[in-house]
Structure formats: C-alpha cells, structure tokens
Amino acid sequence: MGGPFRRAATSLTWFELGIWSSGFLTETRCLRCHKTLILNSELSGQVILITGASGGIGSAIARKFAAEGAKLVLHYRSGRAEAVALQRQLRQTESLLVRADLIKEREAQRLFAHAVRRFGRVDTLVANAGSWTERDVPLHRMTLRQWRQTLDGVLTTAFLSVREFLRLVAVQKRGNAVLIASTAAVFGEAGHADYACGKAAIAYGLTRSLKNEIARLAPHTRDYCGGRVNCICPGWTMVPRLAAKLGNAQTVRKTTATMALPQLARPEDIANAVVFLSSDSLARHLTGQTLVIAGGMEGRVLWQPHEIKPSNA
C-alpha cells in the first residue's frame, strides 16, 4: 500500500485488520503481524477558507476541518453572532473571522487579502455561501429583480470567490476547491427555478470548466497531484434554517419518498465529504466530479395519489 498509508503491510485481507478512526486519521492495525498503518488526510496545518461558515452546513464543515488540525478562514455576511460563536467553539484552532458581501467584487478581494495577510496562502476554498428567496415563486410570477438577486446570491458569489482563489493558485502553484451546489441542480426545484439554475451552473458548467483551468495553474508534478475542483450537491439537510419546515411529518414523508435511504442528511454528512475531497492524499485523483449526497434520491414527488386520475393516464 502507498500514498496516504504508512508502514505498509503486504498480503493481508481486511479480515486481518483492526481499524480505529478519529476524523480522517485512521489507524489500521494488522491482527496478524501487529504492524500499524495510518490513513491520514494530511490536512493538518493547511489553510482552509470557508465561505458561508456561519450557516448549518458551513459550521459543520469548519468543525470537521478543525478536527483535522487545519487553519481556518471563516467567512460570514449577516450571521455575525453565529460566526463568533463558532470561532469560540473552535478556540483551540487557529482561525480568522472575516465579514464580506460576496456579490461585491472589492469585498471578495478583501476577504482573500485578509486570509493571505494572516496565513500567507490559501490551500483550499470551500465555496459554500449562497442566498435566495425561500418562499415558492413560480417562474411566471417571478420578477426580474428576484431572478437577478438569486443568481447574484448563488452564482456571482461563487464566481467571485473562485476567481480570487484561482489568482492565488496561479502564484502558489497549488490548491483545490470544493463547490457546494444542491440537488436542485440535478432534479430542479419547482417554485425556485432561479435557485436551481444558479446551482446547476455551479455543479456542471463551472465545476467541469474549472477542473481544466486549475490543472494548468497548478500542474501536477512527481510529488504533487495537481490542482483540483469538485462539487457537492446536498439534498434535504437538517439545518437550523429548515428546522421548522422539516419538523412537519408530511414534509419529511414527501422529501424522503424518492430516497433509497429515506432519512434526512445531517450537516456532518456533507462536511465529511468536503474534508475527503479537500485532501490531496485521499482524493488525489478526483477532479471535476459532482457528488450528490441525498440518500440515493431519484427525483421529486410531483403528484399525490388523490391528484391523479387513472382514466386520464
């Protein structure tokens, strides 16, 4: 075994291994020869910039990186109280708290300038920030103002964040990014076509274009895998913003009806995947991928049984 495994053992079956794990630092002990192998994310000391770190998923991501020994740049826009509470919770972790409105070019530039001034570099960008109208608005009733505001809040924030990061990557010759989209990008979202369009642009057009661009800015070498970009599409996740909605049993039944694993995701489910994709040792050959974390969701429940007329089928 090579790569992230250390003190390799040979000719072993998994039945002969005992495994102990904490975060992504996994100790595997051979029960036959008593050698120890370590599966290490190698994220300790890495500088991770997380946009939207004050939210439910963003804060879970921050906690997971803190457990790996990373240094954190925690961005927020309006959730100052939550961001400050998160930084206090992670007081054993070296971190920087920065407020920025990421639809504004200068503020995005200022965010990265603060990060570089404090840590000298940014190794990983987690582009998690995004804002949109939560009420259902069908497209034929949607104003141009809402359309533009949502695309700014979802797509422009990602564009400006990633652009500033790639400018750093061009100098550092290293770096990777994880973009957070949504299952709305995959299956659509009635009443939120603006949001679905913005997230689809991130999940497909942006991710698949950037994998080729970052590979030239941070080319692979004998000792480095090369720059990477991947995307995660979370499904329905138990976060404070959705607590009231997902506290309704009928809503839960509807949202889980098309899942192979009929349960709601937890923020930690998303955070674990982000940490994995950010590790150049664990995910060294993964780039341009869009990972859907939604319990095997196959789509949306569009009609209730009483709404369907068999005679018209």
N, C-alpha and C positions, 0 to 999 in steps of 0.2 A: 504494500500500500504506500502511496506517496501523497504529495500535496499537503492538505491540512492534517493528515495523520502523521504522528511522530512515534518513533521507536516501533517501527513496523514489525508485525508478526506475519509469518507465512503459513500457507496450507492450513488455515483454520476455517471452521464453519461457524456460522452465527450462534449455533447451539453451544459453542465452546467459549463464548464471550459473555462476560458480565458487564453491564452498562450502567454508569452513573452519570447523571446530567444535571447541569445548572446553567440555564440560559443556553447559549450555543457553545459553551465549553463542556465538552462531553468526554469523560474518561471511560475508556473501554479496557477492561482487564481480561486477559486470557485466563480461563479457568484451568487450562492445561499446563501452560508454561509460566504463568503469573507475570507476563510482560504487560506493560501498560501503554495504551495508545491514547493520544489526546486529539480530539476533533475540535479545532479552535477556529472561531470566526476571524481572529486576528484583527478585531476592531478596536482593541484597547489602544487609547491614545489618538485614535482617528477623530477628525473634526467633522461633525455631522450637523448640517443646517436643516432644520425642520420648519417649513412654513405652516402656519395654522396650528402651532403647537399647543394652543390653549384649549382646543376642542377635544372631544372624547377620543377620537382615533389618534389625533396628533399627540395628545398627552401620553397615551399608551405607547406610542412609538418612542417617545422620549424616554420613558421609563425602561423600555427594553434595551435601548442603546446605552443608557446609564449602567444597566446590569452588565453590559459587555465592556465597561471601562472607557467608553468613548467620551470625548469632549463635545458639548452641545451648544449650538446657537439656536435659541428658542424664539421664533417669531410669533407675534400676535398683531392683530389690528384693533379689535374692540374689546377683547376679553382679558383686560389687564389683570383683574382680580384673580382669574383662573390661572393666568400665566405666572403671576407672582407666587401663588400657592404651589404651583408645580415646581418652580425653582427652589422653593423652601423644602419641598418634599425630597428633592434631589440634591440637597445641600452637600452631600459627600462627592458630588460630581461637579467638575469644573464646567461652568456654563455662563452664557451671555444672553441676556434678555433684550430683545430689540423690537420696538413697535414700528410698523410700516404699513402703509396702504399700497398694496402691490399692483393696483391698477395705475399707479403713478410712477413714471419712469425714474424720476430722481429718487424716490423713496426706495425703490428696488435696488438702485445703485448704492444708496446709503446703507442698506441692510448688509450687502456684501462687503462694503468698505469697512463697516464696523467689525464684521467677522474676521477679515484679514488683519485689521489693526490689532485685534486681540490675540488671534491664534496663528496668524501668518499664512493660513491656507484654508481651503475647504475641501475635504476629501469626498464627501457625499452630500448631495442635495436630495431631500425628500420634499417634493413639491405637492404639499397636501392642502394648501389654502384654497378656499373657494366659497363664494357666497351666491345665493339665488333666492328667488321668491318661493316660499314654502307652500303657499296656497295653490290649489289647482286652477290653472288658467288655460283653457283650450286655445289652440293656435288662432282660431278665427276671432277670438276675443282679446288676443294679446296685443298690447300696444308696442309700437316701435321702441319706445323708451324702455319697457321691460326687457325686450329682446336684447337691446344693446347693453343694458345693465347686467343681465345674466351672462352674456358672452364675455363682458369685461371681467366680471367676478369669477368666472370659471376659467376661461381660456386666456385672457390677457394676463391674468396673474401668473399662470403657468409659463406663458411666453416670456415675460419679463424676468421671472425667476431663473428659468433655464438659460436664457440668453446671458445674464450676468454670470451664471455659474460656468458656462462654456467659455466665456472670456478668461476666466481664471484657469480653466483646464488647459487652454491654449498656452498659458505660461507655465503651469505646473507640470504639464505632460502626463497628468494622472487625474483620475476622478471618475465617479459613477453617479448616476441619478436614478431615483425611483419616483415615478409619477403616479399620483393617486387619481384614478378616474371613478367609474361607477358601473354597476350593471345596467344603468340607464343607457350607457354607451352601447351595450350589447343587445338589449331587448327593447330599447325605447322606454318612454315613460309618458303615458297619456296625461295631459294636463301640464306637462313640463317638457315640451318639445325643445325649448330654448336650452334648458339644462342638459338634456340628452344629446343635443347637437354639440355643445361645448365639450362634454366629456368624451363623446365619440371621436372628436378631433384629437384629443389628447391620447386616447387609447390606441388609435390606429395611425392616422396621418402623422402626428407629431412623434410618437414613440418610434415608428418604423423609419422615419426620416432621420431622426437624431442618432439612431444606432450607427448609421453610416458616417455621420458627421463627426461624432465624438471619437470614433475609431481612428480618424485621421488627426484629430487634435491631440489625442493621447494614444499613439500607436503601441501595439504590443511589442515586447522585447523578450529576450531569453528569460528574464526574471519577472516580467510584468504581463498580466493578461491583456492589458489594453483597456481603454475607456469603454464603459458600458452604460446602456439606458434600458430600463424595463418599466413596466406599468402594472399596477394592481387595480382591479375593479371590484371593490367590496359590494356585497349585496346588503340586505337589511341587517343593520348592526345596532346592538343595544348601546346607544349613546344618550347622554342627557337630553340632547335636542329632540330626540324621538321617543323619549320615555313615555310621555302621555299617549302618543299615538299607538305605540307598541304595547301599551298596557291594556289595550282593548282586545279581548279574546277573538272576536270576529276578524279583526285586522290581522292578528297573528295567524289564524287559520288560512286566510286568503294569501298572505305573503309567503307562507311555508308550503302551500299546496303543491307547488311545482318543484319542490326540492327533494332530492334523493335522501338528504339528511334534513328532515323537517324541524330545524331549530334555527333560531336567530344567531347570527355571528356575534362574538364579543370583540371589543376593540383589540384585545390581545391576539386574536386570530390574525388580524391584519398586521399588527406590529411584528409578530414572529416572522411573517413572510417578508416584510420590509427589511428586517435585520438580515435575513438569509440572503436576499438579493443584493444587499449592500456589501456583502463580504466578498472580497476578491479571491479568497481562498475557497469558500464553499460554493460560490456561484460564478467561478472564473470564466466559464464557457457559456454563460447565459446572457444574451443581449437581444433587444428588440422584441421581447416577449410580453404578452399581455395575459396576466394571471387573474382569472375570475375566482374570487373567494366568496361563494354563495351557497355552499352545501349541495352542489350539483344542480343548481337551478336550471330549468329548461325553458323558462319564459314567464309569462304573466297569466293570471286567471282573468280572462276577459269577460266571461258571461257566467252568471249564476244559473243553476238548473231551471229555476222558475222563469227566467228570461228567454229561454229557448223554446221555440215551437217546433216539435218534431215534424209537423205537417209541412213546414217550410224548408226542412232540411234537404 
